[in-house]
């Protein structure tokens, strides 16, 4: 009998709704950060928490693991990379392992009575790349996926998964993608090319450029994200 993968428990930071919860957002941080750190950053940019009357916002922290771009030093990363470069192959073993682990977070929301179509998945930088894999390959029936300052490798298996699902007549989550034009860590063109390839594959994707923005969050981007989340997860009035 094959060994059962142990369920990983994440350190979790969350913003509860002011009323009755009817939806959830999973917001993944970038490499080297924490869920608590991302929440604090979002709060600093917005001047308040990313909070809703009916949506719970979850900020898990990636486990510490050796990270190849840092010469094997330990870091809070969702998966390993050979290099932070668009042409490199994906480190699928670590990506798929984390998809399975984050599935437990989604299952917890389902167990709490939140249906899959009332969940949105997204993230910043590496968290955005993780969100592509989690939403498009493993949980394509979520309400949406948002990706901030991120990209997919040129030969990503996500593109194939999107094409195969759409060719089979099955739906995919709507994508919101944002990127700063002055990003000196993840070039704007990488994000733009990712969005173009996903649209070519048939995905409903919107791409928004923010002039002068580096590898960071900004108020206009956060306000756009909040409005988009509400469009995907409207208040049903049950609260």
N, C-alpha and C positions, 0 to 999 in steps of 0.2 A: 504493500500500500504506500502511495506517495506521501511524503511528509506534508503536513498542513502548515502553511505559512503562518507564523504567529501574527496576531493583530497588533499593529503598532499604535500606541496611544500618543497623541501629539499634545504638546503644551499648547493650550488654547487661550486666546483672548477673544472676547465677544462683546458686541454692543447689542443689547436687547431692545426690542421694539417698545414703544410707549403704550401700545395696546395689545390686543391678542395677535399672536404670531400666525401668519398664514403663508409665509414664504421665507426663503433663506438665500443669503449671498455668501459664497466662499471666496475670500480675497487672499491670494498667495503673495508673500513678500519676495523680494529679489535675493540674490545670493549674498550670504553673509549677514543678513538681517534677521529679524524675528517677527512674529505676529504682533507682539506688543510694540515693537519699533515701528512697524508699518502703520498700525493704528495711530500712534502718536504723530507720525509724519502727516497722515491724512488729516488729522485733527488740526495740526498746525497750519496746513495749507487752507483748509476750509474755514478755520476759526471755530470749528465745532466738530463733533463726531459725525461721521457718515452714518446718520441714524434715520429711522423711518417709524411710522406708527404701527406697521404690520410685518416688517421684515427684520429678521435677526441677521446681523453681519458677523461672520466668523473669520478670525485671523489665526490660523494654525502656524506653528513654528516648525520648520524643517529640522530633522534630526542632524546632529553633527556627524560629518563623514569626511574621509580624505577627498580632497578636490584637486584633480590633476593640474588645472591651470595655476594653482597655488603650490605646485611641486609636492602635492600630497599632504599639505597641511590641512588640519581639521577646520571645517567651516559648516555653517548651517546652509546647506544647499539641497535642492529637491532631487537633483541627479548629478552624475558626473559628466564632464565634457573632456574631449581630447584637447580642444582649443575653443576659445570664444571666437569662432569664425564661421561664416556662412557655408563655406565649401566642405567643412569637416563632416564625416559620418556621425550620426547620432549614437550616443551611448545607450542603446535600447535596453540593456539589462537593468540598469539603474532606473531608467524612465519607467519601465513596465512594473518594476518592484514598487516604485512610489505610487503609480496609478492604483495598484492593488491596495496599498496602505491608505491612500486618501479616500478610496472607496468606502472605508469604514466610517469616515466622517459623514459622507453622504448617506450611508445606511443609518447612522444615528438620527439624521434629520427625518428620514423616511419612517423610522420607528417612532418618532415623535409626532407623526401624523402629517408631515409636509410632503405632498406628492412631488415626483421628479420634475414635472412641468412647472413647478413653482420654486425652482432652484436655479440660480445663476452662478456660474463659475468664472473667475477671472484672476488676473494678477499683474504685477509689475515686473519687468525685465525677465529673469529666469522664472518667476512665478507665472508670467504670461505664457512662456513656452510650455511650462508644465500644464497650464490650463488648456492649451491647444490639444495636447495629448489626452488629458482627462476627459474633456468635453466631446471632442470630435471622434475619438476612438473608443472610449469606454462608456461614456454616458451621453450619447448624442440626443437623448430625449429631454435634456434639461432645457430651460427656457431661453438661455443665451450664454454667450461667452464673451468676456471683454479682455483685451490685451493691451497693456500700456508699455511703450518703449521696449518692444520685444520683437522676436523674429523666429522663423523656422529655418532649419538647415535646408539647402537646396534640394536634397534628395530625401526629405523627411517622409516617413511612412504616413504622416497625417494626410498628405495630398492624395495618396492612394486610397486611404480609408474614406476620405470625402467623396472621391470619384465613385468608388464601389457602392457606397451607400446610396448616392443619388441615382446611379444607374439602376439600382434595384428598386427605385421608386420610394425610398424611405427618406424621412425628413432629417434635418440637421438644425442645431441651434443657430440663431442669428448672431453674427459677430460684430462687435464694436472694437475697432483698433485705433489707437492714438499714438502719435510719435512726434517728438520735437525735431525741428529741422537742424538744430545745432548739437544734436546728440553726438558726443565724441567717443562714447563707449560702444554703443550699438548704432551704427550709421542709419540715418533716416531711410536711405534707399533699401536697406535690408528689410525693414518693416513694410515699406511700400511694395517691394517685390513679393513678400509673403502674402500680402493682401491681394495683389493682382493674381497670383497663382491660385489662391483659394477661390476667387471669383471666377477664374477660368474653369476651375473644376466644378463650378456650379453653386458654390456657397453664397448665401445672402450676407455679404460683408460690406461694411462701411469703413473708410479710412479717413482719419482726420489729422492733418498736420498742424503743429503749433510753432509758428515762426519764432526763432531765437531760443526755444526751449532746449536745454541740455538733457542729460540723463536724469530726469527729475520729474516731480509732479508740479502742476500749477493749478491755480484756482479755476480758470476757464475749463480745463480738462476735468477737474473734479465735479464741477457743476454740470457739465455735459454727461459725465458718467452717472451722476445721481438721477438726472432726468431720464436717461436711457434705461436705468434699472427700473424706474417706476413704469416706464412704457412696457417693459417685459413682465413686470410683477405688479400689476395694479392692485390697489386695495379692493378686495371683494366686498367690503362693507360688513363683514361678519364680526369685526371687532367692536 
